[in-house]
Amino acid sequence: MTECLFCNMGAGKTPVDKLHDDDRVFAIRDIHPRAPVHFMVIPKEHIPSAADIGQEHGPLLAHMFQVAKQVAQEEGIADKGYRLTLNVGEYGGQLIYHIHMHVLGGRRMGPEG
Ligand SMILES: [Zn+2]
């Protein structure tokens, strides 16, 4: 087992309820939701943060956005709209250093920051 929580979740070594699970990404609810619907889309590949994204990750990123949309539709927040955020580093509020896309919806969002 690695030290990385999201790698372990992705590999099924740490049990968690998944909203979506395929060969490249999975989605789970945030344990501290900041909106009526708040889940995260997480790649199974270990990429520390959005600052480590390279050109080669293009197809994976596209897949993350598509899964975010699909789960947003299943959660009933797609029609009104939702917010996607990637926190980067300490000041960006990143808590786990394995890239994850937050998807928030179910209410009108305020300005960023
Ligand atoms: Zn990881």
Backbone and ligand atoms as CSV (ligand in chain L), in Angstrom:
chain,resi,resn,atom,element,x,y,z
A,1,MET,N,N,0.840,-1.193,0.000
A,1,MET,CA,C,0.000,0.000,0.000
A,1,MET,C,C,0.884,1.256,0.000
A,2,THR,N,N,0.558,2.195,-0.873
A,2,THR,CA,C,1.351,3.427,-0.917
A,2,THR,C,C,0.884,4.373,0.181
A,3,GLU,N,N,1.592,5.500,0.302
A,3,GLU,CA,C,1.225,6.510,1.287
A,3,GLU,C,C,0.056,7.362,0.801
A,4,CYS,N,N,-0.289,7.229,-0.475
A,4,CYS,CA,C,-1.251,8.156,-1.064
A,4,CYS,C,C,-2.682,7.635,-0.932
A,5,LEU,N,N,-3.506,8.408,-0.234
A,5,LEU,CA,C,-4.893,8.012,0.011
A,5,LEU,C,C,-5.655,7.789,-1.292
A,6,PHE,N,N,-5.515,8.709,-2.249
A,6,PHE,CA,C,-6.301,8.590,-3.474
A,6,PHE,C,C,-5.802,7.450,-4.362
A,7,CYS,N,N,-4.487,7.173,-4.342
A,7,CYS,CA,C,-3.992,5.991,-5.062
A,7,CYS,C,C,-4.591,4.726,-4.455
A,8,ASN,N,N,-4.642,4.676,-3.140
A,8,ASN,CA,C,-5.181,3.491,-2.483
A,8,ASN,C,C,-6.679,3.337,-2.732
A,9,MET,N,N,-7.400,4.449,-2.744
A,9,MET,CA,C,-8.829,4.389,-3.070
A,9,MET,C,C,-9.030,3.921,-4.509
A,10,GLY,N,N,-8.224,4.474,-5.403
A,10,GLY,CA,C,-8.358,4.124,-6.811
A,10,GLY,C,C,-8.081,2.653,-7.069
A,11,ALA,N,N,-7.131,2.106,-6.309
A,11,ALA,CA,C,-6.758,0.696,-6.472
A,11,ALA,C,C,-7.678,-0.234,-5.688
A,12,GLY,N,N,-8.617,0.343,-4.934
A,12,GLY,CA,C,-9.542,-0.487,-4.162
A,12,GLY,C,C,-8.969,-0.981,-2.848
A,13,LYS,N,N,-7.806,-0.445,-2.454
A,13,LYS,CA,C,-7.177,-0.887,-1.199
A,13,LYS,C,C,-7.764,-0.178,0.010
A,14,THR,N,N,-8.308,1.003,-0.211
A,14,THR,CA,C,-9.017,1.731,0.845
A,14,THR,C,C,-10.471,1.830,0.416
A,15,PRO,N,N,-11.374,1.150,1.125
A,15,PRO,CA,C,-12.781,1.136,0.705
A,15,PRO,C,C,-13.415,2.524,0.752
A,16,VAL,N,N,-14.183,2.849,-0.263
A,16,VAL,CA,C,-14.889,4.128,-0.305
A,16,VAL,C,C,-16.061,3.963,-1.274
A,17,ASP,N,N,-17.166,4.636,-0.988
A,17,ASP,CA,C,-18.308,4.604,-1.907
A,17,ASP,C,C,-17.984,5.459,-3.122
A,18,LYS,N,N,-18.055,4.870,-4.296
A,18,LYS,CA,C,-17.716,5.596,-5.511
A,18,LYS,C,C,-18.972,5.914,-6.319
A,19,LEU,N,N,-19.045,7.166,-6.786
A,19,LEU,CA,C,-20.148,7.589,-7.652
A,19,LEU,C,C,-19.888,7.156,-9.079
A,20,HIS,N,N,-18.615,6.963,-9.383
A,20,HIS,CA,C,-18.185,6.540,-10.713
A,20,HIS,C,C,-16.858,5.812,-10.550
A,21,ASP,N,N,-16.633,4.795,-11.388
A,21,ASP,CA,C,-15.367,4.057,-11.330
A,21,ASP,C,C,-15.115,3.437,-12.696
A,22,ASP,N,N,-13.996,3.804,-13.323
A,22,ASP,CA,C,-13.613,3.132,-14.574
A,22,ASP,C,C,-12.113,2.888,-14.547
A,23,ASP,N,N,-11.526,2.552,-15.686
A,23,ASP,CA,C,-10.099,2.189,-15.679
A,23,ASP,C,C,-9.184,3.385,-15.478
A,24,ARG,N,N,-9.686,4.610,-15.685
A,24,ARG,CA,C,-8.821,5.789,-15.594
A,24,ARG,C,C,-9.126,6.729,-14.442
A,25,VAL,N,N,-10.413,6.838,-14.068
A,25,VAL,CA,C,-10.785,7.794,-13.023
A,25,VAL,C,C,-11.885,7.215,-12.129
A,26,PHE,N,N,-12.048,7.828,-10.953
A,26,PHE,CA,C,-13.183,7.516,-10.101
A,26,PHE,C,C,-13.696,8.815,-9.491
A,27,ALA,N,N,-14.908,8.760,-8.950
A,27,ALA,CA,C,-15.506,9.940,-8.332
A,27,ALA,C,C,-16.067,9.547,-6.971
A,28,ILE,N,N,-15.812,10.414,-5.988
A,28,ILE,CA,C,-16.319,10.182,-4.620
A,28,ILE,C,C,-16.875,11.487,-4.066
A,29,ARG,N,N,-17.749,11.370,-3.071
A,29,ARG,CA,C,-18.245,12.572,-2.408
A,29,ARG,C,C,-17.161,13.144,-1.496
A,30,ASP,N,N,-17.117,14.486,-1.399
A,30,ASP,CA,C,-16.212,15.129,-0.449
A,30,ASP,C,C,-16.759,14.911,0.955
A,31,ILE,N,N,-15.897,14.536,1.910
A,31,ILE,CA,C,-16.391,14.255,3.268
A,31,ILE,C,C,-16.740,15.542,4.015
A,32,HIS,N,N,-16.293,16.694,3.489
A,32,HIS,CA,C,-16.670,17.986,4.068
A,32,HIS,C,C,-17.335,18.830,2.980
A,33,PRO,N,N,-18.565,18.501,2.611
A,33,PRO,CA,C,-19.198,19.184,1.465
A,33,PRO,C,C,-19.402,20.671,1.721
A,34,ARG,N,N,-19.087,21.476,0.722
A,34,ARG,CA,C,-19.256,22.921,0.809
A,34,ARG,C,C,-20.366,23.416,-0.113
A,35,ALA,N,N,-21.179,22.480,-0.570
A,35,ALA,CA,C,-22.346,22.795,-1.394
A,35,ALA,C,C,-23.293,21.605,-1.255
A,36,PRO,N,N,-24.574,21.774,-1.630
A,36,PRO,CA,C,-25.527,20.648,-1.526
A,36,PRO,C,C,-25.028,19.394,-2.235
A,37,VAL,N,N,-24.356,19.568,-3.357
A,37,VAL,CA,C,-23.684,18.451,-4.033
A,37,VAL,C,C,-22.216,18.814,-4.158
A,38,HIS,N,N,-21.350,17.949,-3.680
A,38,HIS,CA,C,-19.908,18.214,-3.734
A,38,HIS,C,C,-19.196,16.871,-3.856
A,39,PHE,N,N,-18.680,16.629,-5.031
A,39,PHE,CA,C,-17.906,15.400,-5.234
A,39,PHE,C,C,-16.602,15.733,-5.931
A,40,MET,N,N,-15.722,14.747,-6.014
A,40,MET,CA,C,-14.419,14.942,-6.625
A,40,MET,C,C,-14.202,13.896,-7.708
A,41,VAL,N,N,-13.600,14.318,-8.803
A,41,VAL,CA,C,-13.200,13.402,-9.869
A,41,VAL,C,C,-11.685,13.247,-9.783
A,42,ILE,N,N,-11.233,12.002,-9.668
A,42,ILE,CA,C,-9.836,11.726,-9.327
A,42,ILE,C,C,-9.261,10.703,-10.314
A,43,PRO,N,N,-8.140,11.047,-10.964
A,43,PRO,CA,C,-7.523,10.055,-11.849
A,43,PRO,C,C,-6.830,8.959,-11.040
A,44,LYS,N,N,-6.740,7.782,-11.595
A,44,LYS,CA,C,-6.047,6.700,-10.903
A,44,LYS,C,C,-4.528,6.861,-11.003
A,45,GLU,N,N,-4.079,7.565,-12.049
A,45,GLU,CA,C,-2.657,7.867,-12.168
A,45,GLU,C,C,-2.267,8.875,-11.098
A,46,HIS,N,N,-1.122,8.668,-10.460
A,46,HIS,CA,C,-0.669,9.611,-9.428
A,46,HIS,C,C,-0.004,10.814,-10.074
A,47,ILE,N,N,-0.713,11.928,-10.062
A,47,ILE,CA,C,-0.196,13.216,-10.517
A,47,ILE,C,C,-0.340,14.140,-9.312
A,48,PRO,N,N,0.751,14.702,-8.780
A,48,PRO,CA,C,0.654,15.443,-7.513
A,48,PRO,C,C,-0.303,16.626,-7.544
A,49,SER,N,N,-0.263,17.427,-8.608
A,49,SER,CA,C,-1.175,18.578,-8.655
A,49,SER,C,C,-1.364,19.018,-10.091
A,50,ALA,N,N,-2.238,20.001,-10.280
A,50,ALA,CA,C,-2.481,20.534,-11.623
A,50,ALA,C,C,-1.227,21.177,-12.195
A,51,ALA,N,N,-0.292,21.558,-11.321
A,51,ALA,CA,C,0.956,22.148,-11.796
A,51,ALA,C,C,1.852,21.101,-12.457
A,52,ASP,N,N,1.537,19.837,-12.289
A,52,ASP,CA,C,2.330,18.760,-12.871
A,52,ASP,C,C,1.714,18.192,-14.147
A,53,ILE,N,N,0.673,18.848,-14.632
A,53,ILE,CA,C,0.022,18.388,-15.861
A,53,ILE,C,C,0.897,18.701,-17.074
A,54,GLY,N,N,1.046,17.714,-17.944
A,54,GLY,CA,C,1.790,17.909,-19.191
A,54,GLY,C,C,0.896,17.663,-20.388
A,55,GLN,N,N,1.436,17.925,-21.560
A,55,GLN,CA,C,0.669,17.726,-22.788
A,55,GLN,C,C,0.144,16.296,-22.896
A,56,GLU,N,N,0.917,15.350,-22.368
A,56,GLU,CA,C,0.533,13.940,-22.483
A,56,GLU,C,C,-0.728,13.606,-21.678
A,57,HIS,N,N,-1.116,14.505,-20.768
A,57,HIS,CA,C,-2.302,14.246,-19.947
A,57,HIS,C,C,-3.594,14.737,-20.591
A,58,GLY,N,N,-3.498,15.277,-21.797
A,58,GLY,CA,C,-4.678,15.833,-22.455
A,58,GLY,C,C,-5.885,14.901,-22.468
A,59,PRO,N,N,-5.722,13.666,-22.969
A,59,PRO,CA,C,-6.878,12.762,-23.009
A,59,PRO,C,C,-7.434,12.440,-21.627
A,60,LEU,N,N,-6.554,12.325,-20.630
A,60,LEU,CA,C,-7.012,12.050,-19.264
A,60,LEU,C,C,-7.827,13.223,-18.723
A,61,LEU,N,N,-7.354,14.443,-18.975
A,61,LEU,CA,C,-8.092,15.630,-18.524
A,61,LEU,C,C,-9.460,15.697,-19.190
A,62,ALA,N,N,-9.505,15.433,-20.492
A,62,ALA,CA,C,-10.790,15.451,-21.199
A,62,ALA,C,C,-11.733,14.434,-20.566
A,63,HIS,N,N,-11.206,13.286,-20.220
A,63,HIS,CA,C,-12.035,12.259,-19.592
A,63,HIS,C,C,-12.538,12.723,-18.229
A,64,MET,N,N,-11.676,13.400,-17.458
A,64,MET,CA,C,-12.112,13.922,-16.154
A,64,MET,C,C,-13.278,14.892,-16.313
A,65,PHE,N,N,-13.203,15.783,-17.312
A,65,PHE,CA,C,-14.293,16.737,-17.531
A,65,PHE,C,C,-15.584,16.019,-17.951
A,66,GLN,N,N,-15.441,14.980,-18.747
A,66,GLN,CA,C,-16.636,14.250,-19.187
A,66,GLN,C,C,-17.278,13.476,-18.042
A,67,VAL,N,N,-16.437,12.893,-17.174
A,67,VAL,CA,C,-16.986,12.183,-16.008
A,67,VAL,C,C,-17.635,13.184,-15.049
A,68,ALA,N,N,-17.025,14.356,-14.893
A,68,ALA,CA,C,-17.634,15.394,-14.044
A,68,ALA,C,C,-19.032,15.729,-14.552
A,69,LYS,N,N,-19.174,15.891,-15.856
A,69,LYS,CA,C,-20.481,16.201,-16.441
A,69,LYS,C,C,-21.461,15.054,-16.234
A,70,GLN,N,N,-20.994,13.830,-16.465
A,70,GLN,CA,C,-21.877,12.663,-16.328
A,70,GLN,C,C,-22.395,12.514,-14.902
A,71,VAL,N,N,-21.495,12.634,-13.920
A,71,VAL,CA,C,-21.922,12.484,-12.524
A,71,VAL,C,C,-22.786,13.679,-12.111
A,72,ALA,N,N,-22.462,14.877,-12.627
A,72,ALA,CA,C,-23.293,16.051,-12.343
A,72,ALA,C,C,-24.723,15.824,-12.843
A,73,GLN,N,N,-24.856,15.198,-14.005
A,73,GLN,CA,C,-26.192,14.880,-14.526
A,73,GLN,C,C,-26.888,13.880,-13.605
A,74,GLU,N,N,-26.161,12.861,-13.167
A,74,GLU,CA,C,-26.749,11.846,-12.288
A,74,GLU,C,C,-27.159,12.436,-10.940
A,75,GLU,N,N,-26.414,13.453,-10.496
A,75,GLU,CA,C,-26.691,14.086,-9.209
A,75,GLU,C,C,-27.734,15.200,-9.326
A,76,GLY,N,N,-28.155,15.494,-10.565
A,76,GLY,CA,C,-29.227,16.464,-10.778
A,76,GLY,C,C,-28.810,17.917,-10.721
A,77,ILE,N,N,-27.496,18.194,-10.888
A,77,ILE,CA,C,-27.034,19.581,-10.822
A,77,ILE,C,C,-26.586,20.124,-12.177
A,78,ALA,N,N,-26.679,19.314,-13.208
A,78,ALA,CA,C,-26.104,19.713,-14.499
A,78,ALA,C,C,-26.899,20.829,-15.175
A,79,ASP,N,N,-28.214,20.808,-15.059
A,79,ASP,CA,C,-29.023,21.785,-15.782
A,79,ASP,C,C,-28.790,23.214,-15.303
A,80,LYS,N,N,-28.703,23.389,-13.982
A,80,LYS,CA,C,-28.524,24.738,-13.425
A,80,LYS,C,C,-27.075,25.190,-13.469
A,81,GLY,N,N,-26.172,24.248,-13.595
A,81,GLY,CA,C,-24.754,24.597,-13.644
A,81,GLY,C,C,-24.031,24.235,-12.366
A,82,TYR,N,N,-22.725,24.180,-12.474
A,82,TYR,CA,C,-21.899,23.754,-11.334
A,82,TYR,C,C,-20.510,24.351,-11.500
A,83,ARG,N,N,-19.699,24.185,-10.486
A,83,ARG,CA,C,-18.343,24.733,-10.519
A,83,ARG,C,C,-17.327,23.611,-10.453
A,84,LEU,N,N,-16.293,23.740,-11.260
A,84,LEU,CA,C,-15.161,22.813,-11.228
A,84,LEU,C,C,-13.961,23.569,-10.685
A,85,THR,N,N,-13.287,23.002,-9.685
A,85,THR,CA,C,-12.091,23.665,-9.168
A,85,THR,C,C,-10.962,22.667,-8.971
A,86,LEU,N,N,-9.764,23.167,-9.218
A,86,LEU,CA,C,-8.542,22.417,-8.955
A,86,LEU,C,C,-7.696,23.288,-8.031
A,87,ASN,N,N,-7.504,22.839,-6.804
A,87,ASN,CA,C,-6.691,23.592,-5.856
A,87,ASN,C,C,-5.231,23.184,-6.038
A,88,VAL,N,N,-4.359,24.183,-6.075
A,88,VAL,CA,C,-2.935,23.908,-6.313
A,88,VAL,C,C,-2.097,24.478,-5.178
A,89,GLY,N,N,-1.414,23.607,-4.456
A,89,GLY,CA,C,-0.458,24.041,-3.441
A,89,GLY,C,C,-1.112,24.609,-2.188
A,90,GLU,N,N,-0.253,25.073,-1.291
A,90,GLU,CA,C,-0.695,25.524,0.035
A,90,GLU,C,C,-1.708,26.664,-0.047
A,91,TYR,N,N,-1.374,27.732,-0.764
A,91,TYR,CA,C,-2.274,28.880,-0.821
A,91,TYR,C,C,-3.509,28.592,-1.664
A,92,GLY,N,N,-3.409,27.596,-2.525
A,92,GLY,CA,C,-4.564,27.198,-3.317
A,92,GLY,C,C,-5.518,26.308,-2.540
A,93,GLY,N,N,-5.111,25.927,-1.324
A,93,GLY,CA,C,-5.987,25.116,-0.490
A,93,GLY,C,C,-5.940,23.629,-0.790
A,94,GLN,N,N,-4.850,23.187,-1.426
A,94,GLN,CA,C,-4.743,21.760,-1.738
A,94,GLN,C,C,-4.350,20.982,-0.484
A,95,LEU,N,N,-5.135,19.977,-0.141
A,95,LEU,CA,C,-4.895,19.201,1.081
A,95,LEU,C,C,-4.275,17.847,0.789
A,96,ILE,N,N,-4.634,17.259,-0.348
A,96,ILE,CA,C,-4.096,15.950,-0.711
A,96,ILE,C,C,-3.340,16.109,-2.029
A,97,TYR,N,N,-2.063,15.697,-2.014
A,97,TYR,CA,C,-1.216,15.922,-3.190
A,97,TYR,C,C,-1.299,14.771,-4.187
A,98,HIS,N,N,-2.528,14.593,-4.657
A,98,HIS,CA,C,-2.865,13.723,-5.775
A,98,HIS,C,C,-4.016,14.465,-6.446
A,99,ILE,N,N,-3.796,14.877,-7.678
A,99,ILE,CA,C,-4.727,15.794,-8.347
A,99,ILE,C,C,-6.181,15.311,-8.242
A,100,HIS,N,N,-7.079,16.238,-7.954
A,100,HIS,CA,C,-8.504,15.927,-7.869
A,100,HIS,C,C,-9.295,17.170,-8.259
A,101,MET,N,N,-10.338,16.942,-9.028
A,101,MET,CA,C,-11.205,18.019,-9.487
A,101,MET,C,C,-12.449,18.061,-8.603
A,102,HIS,N,N,-12.658,19.199,-7.925
A,102,HIS,CA,C,-13.881,19.359,-7.134
A,102,HIS,C,C,-15.033,19.750,-8.060
A,103,VAL,N,N,-16.193,19.168,-7.815
A,103,VAL,CA,C,-17.400,19.533,-8.546
A,103,VAL,C,C,-18.441,19.943,-7.505
A,104,LEU,N,N,-18.846,21.210,-7.553
A,104,LEU,CA,C,-19.791,21.755,-6.583
A,104,LEU,C,C,-21.032,22.253,-7.289
A,105,GLY,N,N,-22.182,21.964,-6.701
A,105,GLY,CA,C,-23.415,22.426,-7.307
A,105,GLY,C,C,-24.577,22.320,-6.343
A,106,GLY,N,N,-25.759,22.660,-6.857
A,106,GLY,CA,C,-26.959,22.605,-6.031
A,106,GLY,C,C,-27.313,23.933,-5.408
A,107,ARG,N,N,-26.471,24.937,-5.611
A,107,ARG,CA,C,-26.784,26.306,-5.192
A,107,ARG,C,C,-25.996,27.250,-6.093
A,108,ARG,N,N,-26.383,28.521,-6.069
A,108,ARG,CA,C,-25.644,29.522,-6.855
A,108,ARG,C,C,-24.308,29.790,-6.186
A,109,MET,N,N,-23.230,29.765,-6.961
A,109,MET,CA,C,-21.893,29.976,-6.399
A,109,MET,C,C,-21.564,31.453,-6.300
A,110,GLY,N,N,-20.788,31.825,-5.292
A,110,GLY,CA,C,-20.288,33.182,-5.190
A,110,GLY,C,C,-19.051,33.349,-6.058
A,111,PRO,N,N,-18.438,34.526,-5.968
A,111,PRO,CA,C,-17.214,34.748,-6.729
A,111,PRO,C,C,-16.103,33.797,-6.258
A,112,GLU,N,N,-15.149,33.545,-7.089
A,112,GLU,CA,C,-14.021,32.708,-6.693
A,112,GLU,C,C,-13.232,33.391,-5.588
A,113,GLY,N,N,-12.649,32.568,-4.743
A,113,GLY,CA,C,-11.780,33.087,-3.683
A,113,GLY,C,C,-12.541,33.595,-2.496
L,1,ZN,ZN,ZN,-1.705,9.172,-5.508
